[in-house]
Amino acid sequence: MAWRVGQEMTPILVTGCNNSNKGFTLIEILVVLIIISIASSFIFINLSSIESVSKNQSSFNKSFNYISEESIITGSIIGWHANSDKEFFYSIDTDNQIISNIKNPYQSNWDNLKSYKKTFKSPNGLEIDFDLYEENIPLILFYPSGESSGGVINIFLNDYIQEIEINSNGKVTSKNITY
């Protein structure tokens, strides 16, 4: 307390800092910064993996939709063939002879998925592992009527399975299944 000099002696409280050191130490601040950086890196990693998944789904959808439209426009049957390393589309005749390869401007991310297990399940229930598939027959046929033979592609990624379903009406849907 301080006293004011004047007509009367009235006590006045002294404002300001007292001598006790209150605040954060450098170690406490560093610990908080480390926790914040770890939390933000987890958020960044999760957002980038979600973005990667959506790009992958989008590329497959665009690819199969384009080939379906190409089959309608050209009036030819187009086959989709894939193995563990690559995928490609080609125009075939009624005797299943390859006429020409089809360039797909929406090439999917198949090359980026080489290290992952991939399977194909046909509508009749036949399941094919791409690592073991060496046949020279197409897995899916796209017809000029807009229909396709259909099937389901499963890509077994680290934390989930990406399932791409090509319906017989040509519609392509994809979803992620967590395991």
N, C-alpha and C positions, 0 to 999 in steps of 0.2 A: 504494500500500500504506500501511496505517496500523499503528501499533504500539500494543499494549495495555500500559498501564502497570500494573505489578504485580509479582508474584513473578518472573515471567519476561517477557522481551520476545519475544512471538510475533507474527509478521506476520498481519494480517487484511486480506482483500480489501475494498476499498471498493465498496459497491454503490450503484447509482443511475445517473443519466444522465451520459453523458460530454458533452463540448462539441460533438461533431459533430452537425449538424442533419440527422437522417434522418426522412423522412416524405414526404407527397405535397404538391405545390404546388397552389394553387388552380386553375391551368390544367389540371393532370392530372385533378383531380377533376371539373371541368366537362366535359372530353372524355369521361370514362367515363360521366357522367350523360347526355350527348347521345347516345352510342352506345346506351345502355340504352333511352332514350326512343324512338329510331328503331326499334329492334328490337321493342319492345312495340307500337308503332303498326302495324307490319306484321302482327304477330300479331292485333291487334284488327281490322284491315281484313279479313284473311282469314277470321276467325271470323264477322264480320258478313255477308260475302258468302256464306259457306256457309249461314248461317241464312236468308238471303234466298232462296237457291236451294231449300232444303228447304221453306220456306213456299210458294213458287210451285208446286212439284211437288205439295204436299199440296192446294193449292186446286184445281188441275186434277183431281186424282184424286177429291176430294170432289164437285166439280161434275159430272163425267161419271157417277160412281156414283149420285149423287142423281137425275139425269135418267133413268138406266136404271131405277132403282127406281120413279120417278114414272110411267114408261111402263107398267111391269108393273101397278102399282096402279090406274091410271086406265083401262087397257086401250086406250090410244090411241098412235098413232105420234107420236113427238116428233122434230123436226128441229133440228139445230144449224147455225147460220149464222154466219159471221164474215167480216170484212174487216180491213183494216189498223187500223181505229179501234175496232171494237166486236165483241162476240159476243152472240148471244142464242139462246134456245130457244123453239120454238113447237110447238103441237099442230097436226097437219095431218090432213086426211081422205084418203080413198083416191084422190082426184083431185089430190092435192098442193096443195090450197087451205088457206091458213092459217085455223085455227079460232080460236085464241087464243094469246097469248104466255104463256110459263111463267116465273113468278118463281123464280129460283134463289137460295136462301139462302146457297149456297156459291159465290158469284160469284168467278170466277178473277181473276187479276191482269192481265187483258188490257189494261185501261186504262193500267197502268204499263209496258206493253211496246210502246207505240205507235211508239217510235223505232227499234225493232229489226225486222230482216227476219224474216218468218214465212212458212212454206210448209206446204202440206198435200199429202200423197200418199195417194191412194185405193188400195184393194186391187187395182184393175185397172191401176195404174201411172201414172195421170194425176196430174201434179204441178201444183199451183196456187200462185202467188205471191199472198199476200194484198194486196199493194200494187196489184195489177192486177185483182183479182177484183171484179167488179161485178154478177155474176149474182144472181138472187133465188131460187136453189134451195139447199136445205140440203146441207151437205157430209157430214154424218153423220146417219143415221136410226136412232132407237132404237125397237125393236119391243116390243109387249106380251109377247112370248115370252121377253124378257130378252136377246135378241140385238141386234146393231147392224150397220150396214153397215161399220163400222170405218174405220180410216185412221191415218195418222201425222202429227202436227203437229211441225214443227221450228221452234224459236225460236233465232235466231242472236244470242247475247249476246256480250259483249266477248271472253271467253276460252274459251268453250265453246258447244256447241249443246245445248239442252235438247230432248230427243226424247220426245214423249208419244204412246204407242201405244194406240189404242183397238181392242181385238180384237173380232172378230165375235161372240164369246161374251159381250161386255159388260165384260170385264176391262180395267182401265186400268193401264198400267205406264209409268213414266217413268225416264229415265236421262240422264246428262250425258255428252257426247262432247267431249273436249278436242281442239282443233286447234292 
